[in-house]
Amino acid sequence: MKKATILLIAIICMMAFTISTQAQKSLPTIAITTSTPLNAQEKVAAHMKTEGYDGPIGIKLRGNSSLGFNQKKYTIETRDADGKDLDVSLLGMPAHSKWVLLAPYTDVSMMRDPLAFQLWRDMGHWGPRTVMCEVTVDGEYRGIYILSEAIKKGKDRVDISKLKKGDTSGRELTGGYLLRIDTFNDDDATFTSKVPGIGEGNMSSEVIWSCIYPKKKNLQPEQFAYIQNYIDTVEQVIQSDYFADPQKGYAHYIDVPSFVDYFIHTELSLNADGYKRSAYFYKEKQHEDGTGGKLVAGPVWDYNLAYGNCNFANANNLEAWCFEGASNNPTPAMWQRLLQDPAFRKAVKTRYQQLRKNVLSTKAINAFIDSQAKLLSKAKDHHFETYPELLVSEERKQQLAQQPQIGGFPFGGGFPPMGEMPQGGFPQMGAFPQMGEMPSMGEGFPQMGQGFPQMGDFQFDMTGMFAAYRVSSYEEEIQILKQWLADRLAFLDRNIARFDTDWQPRIQPLVEKKMQFPFGNFPGGGFPSGGFPGGF
């Protein structure tokens, strides 16, 4: 038996391992009891009971746009009797105190996040482990959830060196740091990239980095200055004339294999937030001989708007590239620049073709999807009975498909009301028709009473706010997901095969853009790029 065949069999077994033991029984349950109303700003004391744990927790709502959904997401912290963090093993996962209950509300398959995390782990990196479960809050059934490890420093998570307050010089200053490009709030230590982000129609080009370990309250001025300077150096070197030089170019500063894998993983997913939201990096401490300590791409996070499950940011265009940016948030320009280096493209081609034999084979991916669907088979009906809006009739699907759209949001099927605008998702200025380009009455623009919905006919569909399509059954969703992945892989097969010959990235110029408002800028200069808790 060939080594490739043996490896493929091993990959399929690993992808099914975390769920195979549950396939013939009910999902584990998590019961949360609160004594204080939950909010999205700070954790409140509560109690959680599940297999292997029955004790206190801190809990808060998480998300931005998703706060308006019927099924909420939660951030959880296991605690001792005195309210202090307590490392606990939950449902077989390694002990830690920080956890997340992801609500797969906008993902009818309920497996896009687990799939993305599993693929990243099978590519050889740490990614959040997950367990599917059913949740009740104060005795009320809340549906199927994904209990996930949070992205935090830890021996069994992002295993970087502890950075103490006294580590302000020499080798000790060089690591470890955990960084993120995402929404932010006042508790985050943030800085703005010196290199403008790209994307057509963006209101701002500002890319905001956050240092999330050490936390802002523990981060010393010398440490913050060091990591900001390091990121500035990385991004500016990548844009320099000598960026491809093996000695003094980008390879001196970044862990190239991790960036190659992150590119492949992101482009396969066609994630609407790819590279520009929930994008994590870390930097380990240098070795004593001066080697190491480079910037590593990953881990991966937040893929509910990936794999064809989104109607904006080119995420429903099978032939789009995430690295080229879109009209929702600026994409870091370093990715398009890296692809200008033939050596980086060759590394991508070699790695991708290797992964297609095992981790990214259609057989392995479909095995995971089938196993996950089997796992959820007994619980899914209760979930859809709880949230009947997730599935629509064939007639409703036709109605939604025929409704006019602006910027990707169908009127009467998913346009969000004021106060519930999607964070990082609502079309930016430039995505709407420009003045002078608006169709005049009688030239394609629907007349009142002739196809344009009247206010009395308006049906707001929160579940359809981001959806590229709607389904009538879970089985239909699974078939669509499989076909989408097969089509996306076929696109990548064709194009990545040309990466070391005639393929060239589409280059967008770096243009400084700052969004202005009469009352001043939003934090971070985006729409709105900061000032909100959590992420979508």
VEXMAR-760585 format. One line per 3 residues: their letters; for each residue x, y, z of C-alpha. Coordinates in steps of 0.5 Angstrom, whole numbers, plus 2048, in hexadecimal, padded with zeros to 3 digits. Layout:
! VEXMAR-760585
a) X Y Z  ...
! end
This chain:
! VEXMAR-760585
mkk) 800 800 800  803 807 7FE  805 80C 803
ati) 800 811 801  7FA 80C 801  7FC 80A 808
lli) 7FC 811 80A  7F5 813 807  7F2 80D 80B
aii) 7F6 810 811  7F3 817 810  7EC 815 80F
cmm) 7EC 811 816  7EF 817 819  7E9 81B 816
aft) 7E4 817 819  7E7 815 820  7E4 81B 824
ist) 7DD 819 822  7DD 812 820  7DC 810 827
qaq) 7D6 814 828  7D3 812 821  7CF 80C 824
ksl) 7CC 810 82A  7C9 817 82C  7CD 81D 82C
pti) 7D0 81F 833  7CC 825 836  7CE 82B 83A
ait) 7C9 82F 83F  7CA 836 841  7C7 839 846
tst) 7C7 841 847  7C5 845 84D  7C7 84C 849
pln) 7C5 84E 842  7CA 84D 83D  7CE 852 839
aqe) 7D3 853 834  7D8 858 838  7DA 853 83E
kva) 7D9 84C 841  7D4 84B 846  7D4 846 84B
ahm) 7D0 83F 849  7D0 838 84A  7D2 832 845
kte) 7D0 82B 845  7D3 826 840  7D6 81F 840
gyd) 7DC 820 844  7DB 827 847  7D6 82A 84B
gpi) 7D8 831 84E  7D8 838 84D  7DA 83C 847
gik) 7DA 843 845  7D6 844 83E  7D5 84A 839
lrg) 7D2 84A 832  7D6 84B 82D  7D6 84E 826
nss) 7D4 854 822  7CF 853 81D  7CD 84C 820
lgf) 7CB 84F 826  7C4 850 822  7C3 849 820
nqk) 7BE 844 824  7C4 840 826  7CA 843 82A
kyt) 7D1 842 82B  7D4 842 831  7DB 843 834
iet) 7DC 83E 83A  7E2 83E 840  7E2 838 845
rda) 7E3 83B 84C  7E4 838 853  7E0 83A 859
dgk) 7E3 840 85A  7E2 843 853  7E9 842 850
dld) 7EB 83E 84A  7EB 837 84A  7EE 832 845
vsl) 7E9 82D 843  7E9 827 83E  7E2 828 83B
lgm) 7DF 822 837  7E6 81F 836  7EA 825 834
pah) 7F0 827 837  7EF 82B 83E  7EF 833 83D
skw) 7EA 838 840  7E8 83C 839  7E3 839 835
vll) 7DE 83B 830  7D7 839 82E  7D6 83A 826
apy) 7CF 83A 824  7CF 838 81D  7C9 83C 81B
tdv) 7CA 83E 814  7CE 838 812  7C8 833 811
smm) 7CE 82D 810  7D0 82F 817  7D7 82C 815
rdp) 7DB 832 812  7DF 834 818  7E0 82D 81A
laf) 7E2 82B 813  7E7 831 813  7EA 830 819
qlw) 7EB 829 818  7EE 82A 811  7F3 82F 814
rdm) 7F5 82A 81A  7F6 824 814  7FB 829 811
ghw) 7FF 829 817  7FD 82F 81B  7FA 830 821
gpr) 7F2 831 820  7EC 832 825  7EA 82B 827
tvm) 7E2 82B 827  7DC 826 829  7D5 827 827
cev) 7D0 827 82C  7C9 829 82E  7C8 82F 833
tvd) 7C3 832 838  7C3 838 83B  7BF 839 841
gey) 7BB 833 83F  7B9 835 838  7BC 831 832
rgi) 7C1 835 82E  7C3 830 829  7C9 82D 826
yil) 7CF 831 828  7D7 830 827  7DB 830 82D
sea) 7E1 833 82B  7E8 834 82E  7E9 83B 82E
ikk) 7F0 83E 82B  7F4 83F 831  7FB 83E 833
gkd) 7FC 837 836  800 831 836  7FA 82D 832
rvd) 7F8 834 82E  7FD 839 82B  803 837 82E
isk) 808 83D 82F  80C 83F 834  809 843 83A
lkk) 80B 84A 83A  80C 84D 841  80C 854 843
gdt) 814 854 844  815 852 83D  817 859 83A
sgr) 81D 858 836  822 853 833  81F 84C 830
elt) 81A 84C 836  816 852 832  816 84E 82C
ggy) 810 849 82E  80B 847 82E  805 84B 82B
llr) 7FE 849 829  7FC 84E 824  7F5 84F 820
idt) 7F2 853 81A  7EB 854 81C  7E6 859 820
fnd) 7E8 85C 826  7E6 85F 82C  7EA 864 832
dda) 7EC 85E 835  7F1 85C 82F  7F8 85F 82E
tft) 7F7 861 827  7FB 864 821  7FA 866 81A
skv) 7FE 863 815  803 867 811  801 864 80A
pgi) 7FA 865 808  7F5 860 807  7F2 85E 800
geg) 7EB 85D 7FD  7E7 860 7F8  7E1 865 7FB
nms) 7E4 865 802  7E3 86B 806  7E9 86A 80A
sev) 7F0 867 809  7F2 867 810  7F4 860 812
iws) 7F4 85F 81A  7F8 85A 81E  7F7 858 825
ciy) 7FB 855 82A  7F7 850 82E  7FD 84D 832
pkk) 7FF 850 836  7F9 853 838  7F9 85B 838
knl) 7F9 85C 83F  7FF 857 840  803 859 839
qpe) 809 85E 83B  80A 864 836  811 861 834
qfa) 80D 85A 832  808 85E 82E  80D 862 82B
yiq) 811 85C 829  80B 858 826  808 85E 822
nyi) 80F 860 81F  810 858 81D  809 858 81A
dtv) 80B 85F 816  811 85C 814  80E 856 811
eqv) 809 859 80D  80E 85F 80B  813 85A 809
iqs) 80E 856 805  80C 85C 801  813 85E 800
dyf) 817 85D 7F9  81C 857 7FD  816 853 800
adp) 817 84D 7FC  81F 84D 7FE  820 846 802
qkg) 824 84A 807  821 850 809  81A 850 806
yah) 814 84D 809  817 846 80A  81B 849 80F
yid) 815 84C 813  80F 847 812  80E 83F 813
vps) 80D 83E 80B  80A 837 80C  805 83A 810
fvd) 803 83F 80C  803 83A 806  7FE 836 80A
yfi) 7FA 83C 80C  7F9 83E 805  7F7 838 802
hte) 7F2 837 808  7EF 83E 807  7EE 83D 800
lsl) 7EB 836 800  7E6 839 805  7E4 840 801
nad) 7E3 843 808  7DF 849 807  7E4 84C 80D
gyk) 7EA 848 80B  7F1 84C 80D  7ED 852 80F
rsa) 7E9 850 815  7EA 84A 81A  7F1 84A 817
yfy) 7F6 847 81D  7FE 847 81D  803 846 822
kek) 80A 847 824  80E 842 828  815 844 82C
qhe) 81B 844 828  820 83E 829  826 83F 82D
dgt) 82A 83E 827  826 844 824  822 840 81F
ggk) 81A 83F 81F  816 844 822  812 845 81B
lva) 80B 847 81A  806 841 819  800 842 816
gpv) 7FA 83F 819  7F6 83C 81D  7F0 83C 819
wdy) 7E9 83F 81B  7E2 840 819  7E0 83D 813
nla) 7D8 83D 814  7D8 842 80E  7DD 83D 809
ygn) 7DC 837 805  7D7 83B 800  7D2 83D 806
cnf) 7D3 845 805  7D0 84A 800  7D5 84F 800
ana) 7DC 851 800  7DD 84C 7FA  7DB 846 7FE
nnl) 7D6 843 7FA  7DB 844 7F3  7DE 83D 7F3
eaw) 7E4 840 7EE  7E6 846 7F3  7EC 847 7F7
cfe) 7EC 849 7FF  7F2 84C 7FE  7F0 851 7F9
gas) 7EC 854 7FE  7E4 856 7FE  7E0 85C 7FF
nnp) 7DE 85B 807  7E5 85C 80B  7EC 85D 808
tpa) 7F0 857 807  7F8 857 809  7FC 858 803
mwq) 801 854 805  7FE 84E 802  7FD 850 7FB
rll) 805 852 7FC  807 84C 7FE  804 849 7F8
qdp) 808 84D 7F3  80E 849 7F6  80F 843 7F1
afr) 812 83F 7F7  80C 840 7FB  807 83E 7F6
kav) 80B 838 7F4  80B 836 7FC  803 837 7FC
ktr) 803 832 7F5  807 82D 7F8  804 82D 7FF
yqq) 7FD 82D 7FC  7FE 827 7F7  801 823 7FD
lrk) 7FB 825 802  7F6 823 7FC  7F8 81C 7FD
nvl) 7F6 81B 804  7F3 821 808  7F0 825 802
stk) 7EE 81F 7FF  7E6 81E 7FD  7E6 818 800
ain) 7E9 81A 807  7E5 820 807  7DE 81D 805
afi) 7E0 817 80A  7E0 81D 810  7D9 820 80D
dsq) 7D6 819 80D  7D8 818 814  7D6 81E 817
akl) 7CF 81E 813  7CE 817 817  7D0 81A 81D
lsk) 7CB 81F 81D  7C6 81A 81A  7C2 819 821
akd) 7C2 820 823  7C1 825 81D  7BA 824 81D
hhf) 7B9 827 824  7BE 82D 821  7BA 82E 81B
ety) 7B3 82E 81F  7B6 833 824  7B8 837 81E
pel) 7B3 836 819  7B6 83C 815  7BC 839 813
lvs) 7B9 834 80E  7B4 837 809  7AF 834 804
eer) 7B0 833 7FD  7AB 839 7FB  7AF 83E 800
kqq) 7B5 83C 7FD  7B3 83E 7F6  7B0 845 7F9
laq) 7B7 846 7FC  7BA 845 7F5  7B6 84A 7F2
qpq) 7B6 850 7F6  7BB 856 7F5  7C1 857 7F8
igg) 7C6 85C 7FA  7CD 85B 7FC  7CB 853 7FD
fpf) 7C5 854 802  7BF 852 7FF  7B9 857 801
ggg) 7B4 853 805  7B8 84D 806  7BE 850 80A
fpp) 7BF 857 80A  7C1 859 811  7BE 85E 815
mge) 7C1 864 818  7C5 862 81E  7C6 85B 81B
mpq) 7CB 85D 816  7D0 857 815  7D7 859 817
ggf) 7DC 858 812  7D6 856 80D  7D2 85C 80B
pqm) 7D4 85E 804  7D9 864 804  7D8 86A 800
gaf) 7DA 868 7F9  7D6 862 7FA  7D0 866 7F8
pqm) 7CE 869 7F2  7D2 870 7F1  7CD 876 7F0
gem) 7CC 876 7E8  7CC 86F 7E8  7C6 86E 7EB
psm) 7C1 86B 7E6  7BB 870 7E5  7B4 86E 7E6
geg) 7B2 86A 7E0  7B9 867 7DE  7B9 861 7E3
fpq) 7B8 864 7E9  7B2 861 7EC  7AC 866 7ED
mgq) 7A7 866 7F3  7A2 861 7F2  7A6 85D 7ED
gfp) 7AB 859 7F0  7AE 85D 7F6  7AB 85B 7FC
qmg) 7A7 860 800  7A8 861 807  7A2 85D 809
dfq) 7A5 857 805  7AC 858 808  7AE 851 80C
fdm) 7B4 852 80F  7B8 84B 80F  7BE 84C 814
tgm) 7C0 845 812  7C1 847 80B  7C5 84D 80C
faa) 7CB 84A 80A  7C9 844 807  7CB 842 7FF
yrv) 7C6 83D 7FF  7C0 83A 803  7BE 833 804
ssy) 7B8 82F 806  7BB 829 809  7C2 827 80D
eee) 7C3 822 807  7C3 827 802  7C8 82C 806
iqi) 7CD 826 806  7CD 825 7FF  7CE 82C 7FD
lkq) 7D4 82C 802  7D7 826 7FF  7D6 829 7F8
wla) 7D8 830 7FA  7DF 82D 7FC  7E0 828 7F6
drl) 7DF 82E 7F2  7E4 833 7F6  7E9 82E 7F6
afl) 7E8 82D 7EE  7E9 834 7EE  7F0 834 7F2
drn) 7F2 82E 7EE  7F2 832 7E8  7F5 838 7EA
iar) 7FA 836 7EF  7FD 831 7EA  7FF 837 7E6
fdt) 802 83B 7EC  809 839 7EA  808 83B 7E3
dwq) 804 840 7E0  7FF 842 7E6  800 849 7E9
pri) 7FC 84C 7EE  7F7 852 7ED  7FA 858 7F0
qpl) 7F7 85E 7F4  7FB 864 7F5  7FB 866 7FC
vek) 7F7 86C 7FD  7F6 870 804  7EF 871 806
kmq) 7EC 873 80C  7E5 873 80D  7E2 87A 810
fpf) 7DC 87C 813  7D9 882 816  7D9 880 81D
gnf) 7E0 87D 81C  7E3 876 81A  7E1 86F 81D
pgg) 7E6 86C 821  7EB 869 81C  7E8 86D 817
gfp) 7E4 867 814  7DC 866 813  7DD 865 819
sgg) 7E3 861 81A  7E4 862 822  7E0 864 828
fpg) 7DC 85D 828  7DD 857 82C  7DF 850 829
gf) 7DE 84F 821  7D9 84D 81D
! end
